[in-house]
Amino acid sequence: MSSKYIPNLITAVNLTAGVLSLVFLMADNYTGAALLVLMATILDSMDGRVARRLQASSLFGKELDSLADLVSFGVAPALLAYAVALVPLGIPGLAAAIIFVVCGALRLARFNSTTFSGKFEGVPITVAGGLMALLMLVDRNLNGGVVLVLMLGLSFLMVSRISVPKF
């Protein structure tokens, strides 16, 4: 296998972690679901570095990365938060989970349609989704209202114009 495929393979494993997180979630294994999202954050940080090091960056890889990120850091953490804390809130809880995913998709689309200047515009979905998963891992007894406000705040930050440096 050519080394140019290695970054995309890492991205595919990131996506696999996101899908497995959803499978764990369906089996009521919230800890496993959260850990898989956190594992995906590690993989997501690796694929770009590996692509640059191997001089294998591509538009295809950028698009694949965004699709993987939407699952691993949008859908998986939103449904995890919904299952753990937002179900008792009914429609407002479901709406918060949907808004989180939609704002994450908007954030990714904006990133893909602009030239990266070294700083992110808005909080990256990886950060927002990773924080939600970490929160669900650390304390599953959080008040649903607190989780709802946090999800909506992170949703707003993803689509905001706030400048966030790349670490």
C-alpha contacts under 8 A as a table, 3 or more apart, distances in Angstrom:
res1	aa1	res2	aa2	distance
1	M	5	Y	7.30
2	S	5	Y	5.97
2	S	6	I	7.65
3	S	6	I	5.40
3	S	54	L	7.06
3	S	56	A	7.82
4	K	7	P	6.96
4	K	51	A	7.49
4	K	54	L	6.85
4	K	55	Q	7.62
4	K	56	A	4.90
5	Y	8	N	5.40
5	Y	9	L	6.21
5	Y	56	A	7.65
6	I	9	L	4.97
6	I	10	I	6.32
6	I	50	V	7.69
6	I	51	A	7.69
7	P	10	I	5.11
7	P	11	T	6.29
7	P	46	M	7.98
7	P	47	D	4.76
7	P	48	G	6.89
7	P	50	V	5.85
7	P	51	A	5.27
7	P	56	A	7.44
7	P	61	G	7.53
8	N	11	T	4.88
8	N	12	A	6.10
8	N	47	D	7.12
8	N	61	G	5.96
8	N	64	L	7.46
8	N	65	D	7.91
9	L	12	A	4.95
9	L	13	V	6.32
10	I	13	V	5.09
10	I	14	N	6.32
10	I	43	L	6.36
10	I	44	D	7.76
10	I	46	M	7.46
10	I	47	D	5.62
11	T	14	N	4.90
11	T	15	L	6.30
11	T	43	L	6.97
11	T	44	D	6.65
11	T	47	D	6.05
11	T	64	L	7.15
11	T	65	D	5.89
11	T	68	A	6.76
12	A	15	L	5.00
12	A	16	T	6.12
12	A	68	A	7.19
13	V	16	T	4.81
13	V	17	A	6.16
13	V	40	A	7.87
13	V	43	L	7.42
14	N	17	A	5.13
14	N	18	G	6.46
14	N	39	M	7.77
14	N	40	A	4.75
14	N	41	T	7.73
14	N	43	L	5.58
14	N	44	D	6.38
14	N	68	A	6.45
14	N	69	D	7.85
14	N	72	S	7.07
15	L	18	G	5.03
15	L	19	V	6.29
15	L	40	A	7.48
15	L	67	L	7.94
15	L	68	A	4.50
15	L	69	D	7.19
15	L	71	V	6.70
15	L	72	S	6.14
16	T	19	V	5.09
16	T	20	L	6.01
17	A	20	L	5.04
17	A	21	S	6.01
17	A	36	L	5.42
17	A	37	V	6.65
17	A	39	M	7.12
17	A	40	A	5.82
17	A	72	S	6.90
18	G	21	S	5.00
18	G	22	L	6.57
18	G	36	L	6.65
18	G	37	V	6.04
18	G	40	A	6.80
18	G	68	A	7.52
18	G	71	V	5.63
18	G	72	S	3.89
18	G	73	F	7.50
18	G	76	A	6.12
19	V	22	L	5.16
19	V	23	V	6.43
19	V	71	V	7.02
19	V	72	S	7.14
19	V	76	A	7.55
20	L	23	V	4.83
20	L	24	F	6.07
20	L	33	A	7.35
20	L	36	L	7.16
21	S	24	F	5.08
21	S	25	L	6.06
21	S	32	G	6.95
21	S	33	A	4.10
21	S	34	A	6.94
21	S	35	L	7.96
21	S	36	L	5.43
21	S	37	V	6.50
21	S	72	S	7.81
21	S	76	A	6.27
22	L	25	L	4.86
22	L	26	M	6.27
22	L	33	A	6.61
22	L	76	A	5.74
22	L	79	L	7.87
22	L	80	L	7.98
23	V	26	M	5.15
23	V	27	A	6.49
23	V	33	A	7.78
24	F	27	A	5.04
24	F	28	D	6.39
24	F	29	N	5.09
24	F	30	Y	6.83
24	F	32	G	6.18
24	F	33	A	5.20
25	L	28	D	5.00
25	L	29	N	5.45
25	L	30	Y	5.63
25	L	32	G	7.84
25	L	33	A	5.56
25	L	79	L	7.99
25	L	80	L	6.56
25	L	83	A	7.92
26	M	29	N	7.45
29	N	32	G	5.45
29	N	33	A	6.23
30	Y	33	A	4.95
30	Y	34	A	6.11
30	Y	80	L	6.98
30	Y	84	V	7.56
30	Y	136	M	7.85
30	Y	137	L	7.56
31	T	34	A	5.22
31	T	35	L	6.14
31	T	136	M	7.95
31	T	137	L	5.83
32	G	35	L	5.07
32	G	36	L	6.15
33	A	36	L	5.27
33	A	37	V	6.55
33	A	76	A	7.85
33	A	80	L	7.30
34	A	37	V	5.22
34	A	38	L	6.39
34	A	77	P	7.36
34	A	80	L	7.45
34	A	133	A	4.85
34	A	134	L	6.71
34	A	136	M	6.81
34	A	137	L	5.86
35	L	38	L	5.01
35	L	39	M	6.07
35	L	133	A	7.55
35	L	137	L	7.53
36	L	39	M	4.87
36	L	40	A	6.14
37	V	40	A	4.98
37	V	41	T	6.52
37	V	72	S	5.91
37	V	73	F	6.79
37	V	76	A	7.21
37	V	77	P	7.14
37	V	129	G	7.75
37	V	130	G	6.59
37	V	133	A	6.44
38	L	41	T	5.10
38	L	42	I	6.82
38	L	130	G	5.97
38	L	133	A	6.93
38	L	134	L	7.32
39	M	42	I	5.29
39	M	43	L	6.50
40	A	43	L	4.97
40	A	44	D	5.94
40	A	72	S	6.54
41	T	44	D	4.99
41	T	45	S	6.25
41	T	126	T	6.49
41	T	130	G	6.78
42	I	45	S	5.25
42	I	46	M	6.44
43	L	46	M	5.05
43	L	47	D	6.35
44	D	47	D	5.61
44	D	48	G	7.32
44	D	65	D	7.78
44	D	69	D	7.86
44	D	126	T	8.00
45	S	48	G	6.47
45	S	49	R	6.99
46	M	49	R	5.30
46	M	50	V	6.01
47	D	50	V	5.20
47	D	51	A	6.08
48	G	51	A	5.00
48	G	52	R	6.21
48	G	57	S	7.56
49	R	52	R	5.25
49	R	53	R	6.11
50	V	53	R	5.04
50	V	54	L	6.01
51	A	54	L	5.23
51	A	55	Q	5.71
51	A	56	A	4.67
51	A	57	S	4.98
52	R	55	Q	4.81
52	R	56	A	6.22
52	R	57	S	5.98
53	R	56	A	7.68
57	S	61	G	6.59
57	S	62	K	7.75
58	S	61	G	5.11
58	S	62	K	6.35
59	L	62	K	5.02
59	L	63	E	6.25
60	F	63	E	5.23
60	F	64	L	6.09
61	G	64	L	5.02
61	G	65	D	5.96
62	K	65	D	5.12
62	K	66	S	6.40
62	K	112	N	7.49
63	E	66	S	5.15
63	E	67	L	6.38
63	E	112	N	7.43
64	L	67	L	5.17
64	L	68	A	6.20
65	D	68	A	5.13
65	D	69	D	6.01
66	S	69	D	4.91
66	S	70	L	6.15
66	S	108	L	6.14
67	L	70	L	5.23
67	L	71	V	6.69
68	A	71	V	5.38
68	A	72	S	6.04
69	D	72	S	5.04
69	D	73	F	5.32
69	D	74	G	6.87
69	D	125	I	7.22
69	D	126	T	6.84
70	L	73	F	5.62
70	L	74	G	4.73
70	L	75	V	6.34
70	L	101	V	7.39
70	L	104	G	6.71
70	L	105	A	6.29
70	L	108	L	7.81
70	L	125	I	7.71
71	V	74	G	5.46
71	V	75	V	4.91
71	V	76	A	5.98
72	S	75	V	6.48
72	S	76	A	5.48
72	S	77	P	7.30
72	S	129	G	7.70
73	F	76	A	6.15
73	F	77	P	5.93
73	F	125	I	5.99
73	F	126	T	5.46
73	F	128	A	7.28
73	F	129	G	4.24
73	F	130	G	6.51
74	G	77	P	5.93
74	G	78	A	6.03
74	G	100	F	6.75
74	G	101	V	4.81
74	G	104	G	5.87
74	G	105	A	7.65
74	G	125	I	6.82
74	G	129	G	5.94
75	V	78	A	5.24
75	V	79	L	6.06
75	V	101	V	5.75
76	A	79	L	5.40
76	A	80	L	6.04
77	P	80	L	4.85
77	P	81	A	6.04
77	P	129	G	5.54
77	P	130	G	7.54
77	P	132	M	5.98
77	P	133	A	5.50
78	A	81	A	5.23
78	A	82	Y	6.10
78	A	97	A	4.89
78	A	98	I	7.42
78	A	100	F	6.51
78	A	101	V	6.74
78	A	129	G	7.60
78	A	132	M	7.66
79	L	82	Y	4.81
79	L	83	A	6.00
79	L	97	A	6.53
80	L	83	A	5.18
80	L	84	V	6.05
80	L	133	A	7.37
80	L	136	M	7.50
81	A	84	V	5.14
81	A	85	A	5.66
81	A	86	L	6.38
81	A	97	A	7.51
81	A	132	M	7.03
81	A	133	A	7.63
81	A	136	M	6.60
81	A	147	V	7.38
82	Y	85	A	5.59
82	Y	86	L	4.34
82	Y	87	V	5.64
82	Y	93	G	6.57
82	Y	94	L	6.68
82	Y	97	A	6.29
83	A	86	L	6.32
83	A	87	V	5.90
84	V	87	V	7.33
84	V	136	M	7.23
84	V	140	R	6.38
85	A	88	P	7.08
85	A	140	R	7.29
85	A	141	N	7.59
85	A	142	L	6.80
85	A	143	N	6.79
85	A	144	G	4.72
85	A	147	V	6.79
86	L	89	L	5.39
86	L	90	G	7.19
86	L	93	G	4.58
86	L	94	L	6.94
86	L	144	G	5.15
86	L	145	G	7.78
86	L	147	V	7.27
86	L	148	L	6.93
87	V	90	G	5.57
87	V	93	G	6.11
87	V	94	L	7.15
88	P	93	G	7.54
88	P	144	G	7.36
89	L	92	P	5.97
89	L	93	G	5.02
89	L	94	L	7.91
89	L	144	G	6.85
89	L	145	G	7.79
90	G	93	G	5.45
90	G	94	L	6.42
91	I	94	L	5.03
91	I	95	A	5.92
92	P	95	A	4.96
92	P	96	A	6.18
93	G	96	A	5.19
93	G	97	A	6.50
93	G	144	G	7.83
93	G	148	L	6.42
94	L	97	A	5.18
94	L	98	I	6.29
95	A	98	I	5.08
95	A	99	I	5.99
96	A	99	I	5.08
96	A	100	F	6.14
96	A	148	L	6.15
96	A	151	M	6.46
96	A	152	L	6.17
97	A	100	F	5.17
97	A	101	V	6.51
97	A	151	M	7.35
98	I	101	V	5.22
98	I	102	V	6.18
99	I	102	V	5.07
99	I	103	C	5.93
99	I	152	L	7.35
99	I	155	S	6.79
100	F	103	C	5.28
100	F	104	G	6.09
100	F	151	M	6.42
100	F	152	L	6.79
100	F	154	L	7.52
100	F	155	S	5.00
101	V	104	G	5.04
101	V	105	A	6.23
102	V	105	A	5.07
102	V	106	L	6.20
103	C	106	L	4.97
103	C	107	R	6.05
103	C	155	S	5.51
103	C	156	F	7.37
103	C	158	M	6.40
103	C	159	V	6.07
104	G	107	R	5.03
104	G	108	L	6.23
104	G	125	I	5.52
104	G	155	S	7.03
104	G	158	M	6.40
104	G	159	V	7.61
105	A	108	L	5.12
105	A	109	A	6.12
106	L	109	A	5.08
106	L	110	R	6.11
106	L	159	V	6.81
107	R	110	R	5.21
107	R	111	F	6.23
107	R	122	G	7.29
107	R	124	P	7.27
107	R	125	I	7.12
107	R	158	M	5.85
107	R	159	V	5.49
108	L	111	F	5.06
108	L	112	N	6.18
108	L	125	I	7.42
109	A	112	N	5.13
109	A	113	S	6.17
110	R	113	S	5.20
110	R	114	T	6.34
111	F	114	T	5.54
111	F	115	T	7.64
111	F	116	F	7.40
111	F	120	F	7.91
111	F	121	E	7.77
112	N	115	T	7.78
116	F	119	K	6.98
116	F	120	F	7.33
117	S	120	F	7.64
118	G	165	P	6.88
118	G	166	K	6.36
119	K	163	S	6.19
119	K	164	V	5.52
119	K	165	P	4.48
119	K	166	K	5.56
120	F	123	V	7.01
120	F	124	P	7.09
120	F	163	S	5.71
120	F	164	V	4.91
120	F	165	P	6.08
120	F	166	K	6.65
121	E	159	V	7.97
121	E	160	S	7.11
121	E	161	R	5.27
121	E	162	I	5.62
121	E	163	S	4.89
121	E	164	V	6.23
122	G	157	L	5.69
122	G	158	M	4.70
122	G	159	V	5.55
122	G	160	S	4.89
122	G	161	R	5.26
122	G	162	I	4.89
122	G	163	S	6.06
122	G	164	V	6.44
123	V	127	V	6.76
123	V	128	A	6.90
123	V	154	L	7.78
123	V	157	L	5.51
123	V	158	M	4.47
123	V	159	V	7.49
123	V	160	S	7.63
123	V	162	I	7.36
123	V	163	S	7.99
123	V	164	V	6.43
124	P	127	V	5.42
124	P	128	A	6.54
124	P	158	M	6.11
125	I	128	A	5.00
125	I	129	G	5.80
125	I	158	M	6.53
126	T	129	G	5.34
126	T	130	G	5.78
127	V	130	G	5.10
127	V	131	L	6.01
128	A	131	L	5.24
128	A	132	M	6.35
128	A	154	L	5.94
128	A	155	S	7.84
128	A	158	M	7.47
129	G	132	M	5.13
129	G	133	A	6.21
130	G	133	A	5.14
130	G	134	L	6.02
131	L	134	L	5.02
131	L	135	L	6.02
132	M	135	L	5.11
132	M	136	M	6.24
132	M	151	M	7.61
133	A	136	M	5.12
133	A	137	L	6.13
134	L	137	L	4.99
134	L	138	V	6.08
135	L	138	V	5.18
135	L	139	D	6.02
135	L	140	R	7.66
136	M	139	D	5.54
136	M	140	R	5.23
137	L	140	R	6.58
139	D	142	L	6.09
142	L	146	V	6.94
142	L	147	V	6.97
143	N	146	V	5.36
143	N	147	V	6.56
144	G	147	V	5.06
144	G	148	L	6.02
145	G	148	L	4.98
145	G	149	V	6.20
146	V	149	V	5.24
146	V	150	L	6.14
147	V	150	L	5.02
147	V	151	M	6.01
148	L	151	M	5.17
148	L	152	L	6.18
149	V	152	L	5.18
149	V	153	G	6.00
150	L	153	G	5.00
150	L	154	L	6.10
151	M	154	L	5.16
151	M	155	S	6.02
152	L	155	S	4.90
152	L	156	F	6.19
153	G	156	F	5.17
153	G	157	L	6.22
154	L	157	L	4.92
154	L	158	M	6.14
155	S	158	M	5.25
155	S	159	V	6.74
156	F	159	V	5.47
156	F	160	S	5.92
157	L	160	S	4.94
157	L	162	I	7.31
